[in-house]
Amino acid sequence: MASVLVFLDVPDLPLPRAARELLTLAGSIGEPVVAAARRPDPELLAAFASYGAGKVYEPAGELDGVLVAAKAGFLAAAATAEQPAAILLGNSFEDREIAGRTGIKLSSGVVTDAVAVAPDLAVTKSVLAGSYTSTCRVQSGTPIITVKANSIEPAPEQEGAPAPELVELPVPEPGPAARVTSRTGKRVSGRPELSEARVIVAGGRGVEGNFGPVEELADLLGGAVGASRAATDAGWIEHSAQVGQTGKTVSPQLYISVGISGAIQQKAGMQTAKVIVAVNKDADAPVFEIADFGVVGDLFSVLPQAAEEIRKRRS
Ligand SMILES: Cc1cc2nc3c(=O)[nH]c(=O)nc-3n(C[C@H](O)[C@H](O)[C@H](O)COP(=O)(O)OP(=O)(O)OC[C@H]3O[C@@H](n4cnc5c(N)ncnc54)[C@H](O)[C@@H]3O)c2cc1C
């Protein structure tokens, strides 16, 4: 059976859901092989093995100091050594850039925003701001596919899988690339990562600077907090929370849109959510065109009632 190379930049355990999804998808196409951007410790190796990885490529040196160039060089080197049937990555900005650079190095076609990949490597992806779903196939080289989080149900871990073969690859010299000179840790919110969250509660201009009710509902549902560009541009919440064409693309099980009109650029980032609930005081707001459930009302009255009801049902 041909191998499928999965690029993973996982610092430590637990294995994020997005990584488990990629390994599960790889296992449905062929034999999963991991190209790990960081040298994995034995526990992480065991976690890769529990999702079917029989081989792991690791870099001989540090890849973090030169942004994505070195990671793309490493992934291309792993692909050249492995000759896989396909290469899978996540769909973050960084993963997509690595995919593009690797595609150039390997003269291979790249498909982004995939939501499914069939065993014959036909890729289903959402296009035109999420308005259409298309099926496509890479025509040249090894298909390189970036897969949206929450597209696949991760398989359960297999216990007692043998340790994978570890193959060290030299890190290619990236040439005159931008280098990282310092890092500042991100403030930890305790909430799930936006692009991987299964539940997102997002607020827009309608929250008028008060994200309190949005955060309260998100926390009750164990979800992440998102925002429209109007809210991030106003400085009410950090830019990393922006969902949309120029923000993050998300595909959660549940997206609760609160005080967001539903402009095409916002829809572009959330239209593939499985269930969309919209709360807006304007019954003609465009968001209701794509909502599965809509509540016409003032968010400052609707959200606290929803939170209260959830608490009541849990007690
Ligand atoms: C090139 C480009 C890229 C862009 N990229 C993005 C992007 O990535 N993401 C993005 O979101 N936007 C993006 N935009 C901006 C986009 O066009 C909209 O301007 C933006 O999404 C509007 O944000 P909003 O819905 O929060 O605000 P508004 O359009 O002002 O809507 C606010 C909504 O809140 C409702 N509301 C007000 N008060 C309440 C209340 N008390 N209770 C309930 N509802 C209430 C109103 O009825 C209204 O529908 C982009 C624009 C351009 C040109």
The ligand as an SDF file (V2000), in Angstrom:
LIG
                    3D

 53 58  0  0  0  0  0  0  0  0999 V2000
  -11.3890   43.1490    1.3150 C   0  0  0  0  0  0  0  0  0  0  0  0
  -12.2800   42.9860    2.5110 C   0  0  0  0  0  0  0  0  0  0  0  0
  -12.0280   41.9360    3.3750 C   0  0  0  0  0  0  0  0  0  0  0  0
  -12.8650   41.7620    4.4890 C   0  0  0  0  0  0  0  0  0  0  0  0
  -12.6210   40.7020    5.3190 N   0  0  0  0  0  0  0  0  0  0  0  0
  -13.4920   40.4730    6.3470 C   0  0  0  0  0  0  0  0  0  0  0  0
  -13.3280   39.3360    7.1920 C   0  0  0  0  0  0  0  0  0  0  0  0
  -12.3720   38.5460    7.0580 O   0  0  0  0  0  0  0  0  0  0  0  0
  -14.2370   39.1170    8.1750 N   0  0  0  0  0  0  0  0  0  0  0  0
  -15.3050   39.9760    8.3840 C   0  0  0  0  0  0  0  0  0  0  0  0
  -16.1040   39.7220    9.2960 O   0  0  0  0  0  0  0  0  0  0  0  0
  -15.4520   41.0620    7.6090 N   0  0  0  0  0  0  0  0  0  0  0  0
  -14.5710   41.3480    6.6110 C   0  0  0  0  0  0  0  0  0  0  0  0
  -14.7410   42.4570    5.8590 N   0  0  0  0  0  0  0  0  0  0  0  0
  -15.7380   43.4530    6.2970 C   0  0  0  0  0  0  0  0  0  0  0  0
  -17.1600   43.0930    5.8700 C   0  0  0  0  0  0  0  0  0  0  0  0
  -17.4110   43.6000    4.5760 O   0  0  0  0  0  0  0  0  0  0  0  0
  -18.1530   43.7640    6.8480 C   0  0  0  0  0  0  0  0  0  0  0  0
  -17.9340   45.1610    6.8560 O   0  0  0  0  0  0  0  0  0  0  0  0
  -18.0620   43.2410    8.2800 C   0  0  0  0  0  0  0  0  0  0  0  0
  -18.1130   41.8300    8.2880 O   0  0  0  0  0  0  0  0  0  0  0  0
  -19.2130   43.7920    9.0970 C   0  0  0  0  0  0  0  0  0  0  0  0
  -19.0930   43.3770   10.4180 O   0  0  0  0  0  0  0  0  0  0  0  0
  -20.3900   43.2280   11.3230 P   0  0  0  0  0  0  0  0  0  0  0  0
  -21.3430   42.3020   10.6850 O   0  0  0  0  0  0  0  0  0  0  0  0
  -19.9290   42.9400   12.7090 O   0  0  0  0  0  0  0  0  0  0  0  0
  -20.9490   44.7360   11.3350 O   0  0  0  0  0  0  0  0  0  0  0  0
  -22.2560   45.3220   10.6540 P   0  0  0  0  0  0  0  0  0  0  0  0
  -22.3330   45.0220    9.2280 O   0  0  0  0  0  0  0  0  0  0  0  0
  -22.3130   46.7600   11.0760 O   0  0  0  0  0  0  0  0  0  0  0  0
  -23.4460   44.5100   11.3490 O   0  0  0  0  0  0  0  0  0  0  0  0
  -23.7490   44.6050   12.6990 C   0  0  0  0  0  0  0  0  0  0  0  0
  -25.0180   43.7710   12.9000 C   0  0  0  0  0  0  0  0  0  0  0  0
  -25.3180   43.7440   14.2790 O   0  0  0  0  0  0  0  0  0  0  0  0
  -26.7200   43.7980   14.4080 C   0  0  0  0  0  0  0  0  0  0  0  0
  -26.9700   44.3240   15.7460 N   0  0  0  0  0  0  0  0  0  0  0  0
  -26.7020   45.5680   16.2330 C   0  0  0  0  0  0  0  0  0  0  0  0
  -27.0190   45.6450   17.5360 N   0  0  0  0  0  0  0  0  0  0  0  0
  -27.5210   44.4340   17.8860 C   0  0  0  0  0  0  0  0  0  0  0  0
  -28.0440   43.8990   19.0960 C   0  0  0  0  0  0  0  0  0  0  0  0
  -28.0770   44.6260   20.2250 N   0  0  0  0  0  0  0  0  0  0  0  0
  -28.4880   42.6410   19.1110 N   0  0  0  0  0  0  0  0  0  0  0  0
  -28.4710   41.8730   17.9720 C   0  0  0  0  0  0  0  0  0  0  0  0
  -27.9870   42.3370   16.7930 N   0  0  0  0  0  0  0  0  0  0  0  0
  -27.5120   43.5960   16.7560 C   0  0  0  0  0  0  0  0  0  0  0  0
  -27.1950   44.7020   13.2930 C   0  0  0  0  0  0  0  0  0  0  0  0
  -28.5550   44.4470   12.9670 O   0  0  0  0  0  0  0  0  0  0  0  0
  -26.2310   44.2930   12.1730 C   0  0  0  0  0  0  0  0  0  0  0  0
  -26.7910   43.2710   11.3680 O   0  0  0  0  0  0  0  0  0  0  0  0
  -13.9250   42.6680    4.7580 C   0  0  0  0  0  0  0  0  0  0  0  0
  -14.1560   43.7130    3.8550 C   0  0  0  0  0  0  0  0  0  0  0  0
  -13.3540   43.8780    2.7620 C   0  0  0  0  0  0  0  0  0  0  0  0
  -13.6300   45.0010    1.8210 C   0  0  0  0  0  0  0  0  0  0  0  0
  1  2  1  0
  2  3  1  0
  2 52  2  0
  3  4  2  0
  4  5  1  0
  4 50  1  0
  5  6  2  0
  6  7  1  0
  6 13  1  0
  7  8  2  0
  7  9  1  0
  9 10  1  0
 10 11  2  0
 10 12  1  0
 12 13  2  0
 13 14  1  0
 14 15  1  0
 14 50  1  0
 15 16  1  0
 16 17  1  0
 16 18  1  0
 18 19  1  0
 18 20  1  0
 20 21  1  0
 20 22  1  0
 22 23  1  0
 23 24  1  0
 24 25  2  0
 24 26  1  0
 24 27  1  0
 27 28  1  0
 28 29  2  0
 28 30  1  0
 28 31  1  0
 31 32  1  0
 32 33  1  0
 33 34  1  0
 33 48  1  0
 34 35  1  0
 35 36  1  0
 35 46  1  0
 36 37  1  0
 36 45  1  0
 37 38  2  0
 38 39  1  0
 39 40  1  0
 39 45  2  0
 40 41  1  0
 40 42  2  0
 42 43  1  0
 43 44  2  0
 44 45  1  0
 46 47  1  0
 46 48  1  0
 48 49  1  0
 50 51  2  0
 51 52  1  0
 52 53  1  0
M  END
$$$$
